[in-house]
Amino acid sequence: MDINSFIEKKIKQYAQSIIDGSDKKDEHALGEMVFYMALRRVISGAVNMQDIGMMDAVNDTLQELGIIEDGKQFYK
């Protein structure tokens, strides 16, 4: 599965979770959707500054944990 298909699958999954869920489940699903929607905009080139900030924060955290090398980006 390519990354675009993965992102679309996740967005649909969490949207359905909101439709089917409770308040507690809704909050979790919304958090996931916000991330995946931002990642979709980054990949598609329709990015905004908040999206860039979110990706930078995730990227910095992954670098600090040693999961990705300094100077690399997880989303490219």
N, C-alpha and C positions, 0 to 999 in steps of 0.2 A: 504494500500500500504506500503510495507517495504521500508526502507531507500535506499537500492540499486536501486530499481525500481524508486523511486522518483528522485534520482540523475540522472539516465539514461534518464528519461523523460525530466528533466530540460536541460541536455546537448543537447539532440536532438532538443528541443524547441528553444534554443538559437542559435544552429547551423543553423537551418532553418531560424531564424530571420536574421542572417547574409546573408544568400543566398538571401533572399527576400528584405532586408532593404536598408537603406541609411547610409551614413557615421556616422551620429549621432546615429542612431539605432545600427549600428555595434559596436561602442565603448561600449555602454551599454551592449549589448549581450556578447561581449568579456569579460567584467568584471565579469559577472555572470558565464560564462563558466570557467574562470580561477579558480574561487572559487570552483565550483562543481567538476571540474577535480581534484583539489587538495584534496578535501574531499573524492572523490572516491579512490585516491591513499592511503590516510590515512587509510580508512576503509579496503582496500584490502591488506594492508601491503607493498605496493610498494612505500612507502613514501620517499620523499627527504627532505633535510633540509629546503628548502624554504616552502614546504608544512607545515612542523612543525611550522615554524615561523608564517605563516598565521593563522593557527588554534590557536596558542597561543595568537595572537593578538585579534582574535575574542573572544576567551574564556575569556581573561582578561577584555575585554570590557563588556561582558555579566555579569561577576562577579562584576565589578564596578557599573553596573546598577542594581544589585540585582536580576537579572533574574535567575542566577544559584549560588549555594553556593560556597564559597571558597573551594578549594581543589577538586572540581568536574570539569568534562570536558563535554562539550555539545556533543561531537562526539563519546563518548564511551557509 
